[in-house]
Amino acid sequence: MLRISMFSAVLALGLAACSTEEPADELAGESSEDGEAGKGDSAAAFDFFSADPDIRACSFDARCGGFFVSRPNRTSTICGRGSQSSRCYVDALDWSGTALPDSVARGYEEMLRKGQKLILKGSIAPDPADAGSVFAVTEVWLPRSETGVTEGVAVLVKDNGVRCIQAPCPSLTEYRVNSNRYATITDLDLAASGADERALEIGSSALFEDGVLVFGDRYYPQKGAKGRAANQFYTRAPVPMF
């Protein structure tokens, strides 16, 4: 009986230890539920891309000088003419769909060529002259932390209008970028990215508009609460008004 009791006590302790472990991030990792862009994208969480300049030395017969684009959260991207790859090569960026003045668009492109980690929204399209492909940009998203890193799950966070008498309150919805999956959260820690006060103000305001694009990790600040700690966050670049 003693041996059984001791085993039971050890088992109970083991179960108790397991029960105190924090739940896994339900938006981490790819899933068959991610899907692709379509009519169900009411949160506008699809078609986000990172873009890296092609810094290879050019040769006479090689395509070069463009950009490599890839989708955050996804291991593959549909390139021009239906092929798939972890990243796709585009010969140029087409800014005509952004309504940005040419000088502003050129400034963003120069930032990308200097290694700035902007996030672009748009699509890959065949070049009008059938000479390769272009990335048709529709939105530009700017990083708000000078020291932030694009690590963790990428989510688009928006205020969902829920208001509570007491905390914690699930007043935010996070949509996994380039996916149909989402979750409600009570807390968003943008300061964890190292952003300054002005950037934090911009991020907080954006929650009520286009949302905040966050690269971060799940955390649990208190019982009944669930949040996202930002490693980096982005807000949509405004279109200058004339």
C-alpha positions in Angstrom: 0.0 0.0 0.0 2.9 2.3 0.8 4.4 1.9 -2.6 1.0 2.6 -4.3 0.5 5.7 -2.1 4.0 7.0 -3.0 3.4 6.4 -6.7 0.1 8.2 -6.4 1.7 11.1 -4.7 4.4 11.4 -7.4 1.8 11.1 -10.2 -0.3 13.8 -8.5 2.7 16.1 -8.3 3.5 15.4 -12.0 0.0 16.3 -13.0 0.0 19.4 -10.9 3.3 20.5 -12.6 1.8 19.9 -16.0 -1.3 21.9 -15.2 0.7 25.0 -14.3 2.4 25.1 -17.7 1.3 28.0 -19.9 -0.8 27.0 -23.0 0.9 27.0 -26.3 0.4 29.9 -28.7 -2.6 28.9 -30.8 -1.6 31.1 -33.7 2.0 29.7 -34.0 2.9 27.3 -36.8 1.3 26.7 -40.1 -2.0 24.9 -40.3 -4.4 23.7 -43.0 -6.8 26.3 -41.5 -4.6 29.1 -42.7 -6.1 29.1 -46.2 -5.4 31.7 -48.8 -6.7 35.2 -49.5 -10.4 35.3 -50.5 -13.7 36.8 -49.8 -13.4 35.7 -46.1 -10.6 38.1 -45.5 -12.7 40.7 -43.7 -9.8 41.6 -41.4 -7.5 42.3 -44.4 -4.8 40.1 -42.9 -3.6 38.6 -46.2 -1.1 39.7 -48.8 1.6 41.0 -46.4 5.1 40.5 -47.7 8.7 41.2 -46.6 11.0 42.4 -49.3 14.8 42.1 -49.5 16.9 43.7 -52.3 18.8 41.6 -54.7 22.5 42.5 -54.0 24.0 39.9 -56.3 26.5 41.1 -58.9 24.8 41.4 -62.3 26.0 39.5 -65.3 25.0 40.1 -68.9 22.3 37.4 -69.2 21.0 37.2 -65.6 18.0 38.9 -64.0 19.3 41.1 -61.2 18.7 44.3 -59.3 15.2 43.4 -58.2 13.8 42.1 -54.9 13.1 38.8 -53.2 9.6 38.8 -51.6 8.2 36.3 -49.1 5.2 36.0 -46.8 5.5 36.2 -43.1 4.2 33.1 -41.3 4.2 31.0 -44.5 6.9 28.7 -45.8 5.9 29.1 -49.4 4.8 31.9 -51.7 3.1 31.5 -55.1 5.4 33.2 -57.6 4.6 34.3 -61.1 2.8 31.8 -63.3 1.9 29.5 -60.5 5.2 28.2 -59.3 5.9 28.1 -55.5 9.0 28.9 -53.5 10.0 30.0 -50.1 10.6 33.4 -51.7 10.0 34.9 -55.1 12.1 37.1 -57.3 10.5 40.2 -58.8 12.2 42.5 -61.2 10.7 45.7 -59.9 8.2 47.3 -57.4 5.1 48.9 -59.0 4.0 51.7 -56.7 1.1 52.9 -58.8 -1.5 51.2 -56.6 -0.5 53.1 -53.5 -1.5 56.7 -54.6 1.9 57.7 -53.2 3.7 60.6 -54.9 6.7 59.4 -57.0 9.2 61.0 -54.6 7.7 59.3 -51.6 7.6 55.9 -53.3 11.2 56.3 -54.4 12.2 57.1 -50.8 10.6 53.9 -49.6 12.3 51.9 -52.3 15.6 53.4 -51.3 15.0 52.5 -47.7 14.4 48.9 -48.8 17.7 48.9 -50.8 19.5 50.1 -47.8 18.2 47.2 -45.7 15.3 48.7 -43.9 12.8 46.0 -43.0 9.6 47.5 -44.4 6.5 45.3 -44.9 4.6 45.7 -48.1 1.1 44.7 -48.9 0.3 43.7 -52.5 0.7 40.9 -55.0 3.1 39.4 -57.5 2.1 40.0 -61.1 3.6 39.4 -64.6 5.4 42.4 -66.0 3.1 44.2 -68.5 5.8 43.7 -71.2 6.0 40.0 -70.2 9.6 40.6 -69.0 9.7 38.8 -65.7 7.4 39.9 -62.9 6.7 42.9 -60.6 5.4 43.3 -57.1 2.3 45.5 -57.2 2.4 47.4 -53.9 -0.9 48.6 -52.4 0.3 49.5 -48.8 3.5 50.3 -47.0 4.0 49.4 -43.3 6.7 51.1 -41.3 8.7 49.6 -38.4 8.3 51.6 -35.2 11.1 50.3 -33.0 14.7 51.1 -34.0 16.0 48.1 -32.2 13.1 45.7 -32.9 13.4 42.4 -34.7 10.9 40.6 -36.9 10.8 37.4 -34.9 7.8 35.5 -33.5 4.3 35.1 -34.9 3.2 37.9 -37.2 -0.3 39.2 -36.3 -2.5 42.1 -37.2 -4.0 43.4 -34.0 -7.1 45.6 -33.9 -9.4 46.9 -31.2 -12.6 44.9 -31.4 -14.9 47.2 -29.4 -15.4 44.9 -26.5 -15.5 46.9 -23.2 -15.6 45.4 -19.7 -16.3 46.6 -16.2 -13.1 45.0 -14.9 -9.9 43.6 -16.2 -8.8 41.4 -17.9 -10.9 42.3 -20.9 -10.7 40.7 -24.3 -10.8 44.0 -26.2 -8.3 43.1 -28.9 -8.4 40.6 -31.8 -5.2 39.4 -33.3 -5.3 38.0 -36.8 -2.5 35.7 -37.9 -1.0 37.4 -41.0 -1.6 35.6 -44.3 -4.0 33.3 -42.5 -7.7 32.9 -41.6 -6.8 32.1 -38.0 -7.4 34.6 -35.2 -7.7 34.9 -31.4 -9.0 37.5 -28.9 -6.5 38.8 -26.4 -6.6 41.1 -23.3 -3.1 42.6 -23.5 -0.7 44.0 -26.0 2.8 44.9 -24.9 4.3 47.1 -27.6 6.9 48.6 -25.3 8.6 45.2 -25.2 10.0 46.0 -28.7 12.1 48.9 -27.3 10.1 51.5 -29.2 10.1 55.1 -27.9 7.1 56.9 -26.4 6.1 58.6 -29.7 6.1 55.3 -31.6 4.0 53.7 -28.8 1.5 56.5 -29.2 1.3 55.9 -32.9 0.8 52.2 -32.4 -1.9 52.6 -29.8 -3.8 55.0 -32.1 -3.5 52.6 -35.0 -5.4 49.8 -33.1 -8.6 51.8 -33.8 -7.8 52.2 -37.5 -5.8 49.9 -39.8 -4.5 47.9 -36.9 -0.9 47.2 -35.7 1.2 44.6 -37.4 3.1 42.8 -34.6 5.9 40.3 -34.7 5.9 38.8 -31.2 5.3 36.1 -28.6 2.3 34.9 -26.5 2.4 35.7 -22.8 0.1 35.5 -19.9 0.3 38.6 -17.6 -2.3 37.3 -15.0 -4.9 34.7 -14.5 -7.6 34.9 -17.2 -5.4 37.2 -19.3 -3.7 36.5 -22.6 -1.4 38.9 -24.5 1.1 39.4 -27.2 4.6 40.9 -26.5 6.0 42.7 -29.5 9.5 42.1 -30.7 8.8 44.6 -33.5 5.6 46.4 -34.7 4.5 48.2 -37.8 1.9 50.8 -38.6 0.6 51.6 -42.1 2.4 54.5 -43.8 0.0 57.4 -44.4 -0.6 58.7 -47.9 0.3 62.4 -48.1 -2.7 64.7 -48.7 -2.3 67.7 -51.0 
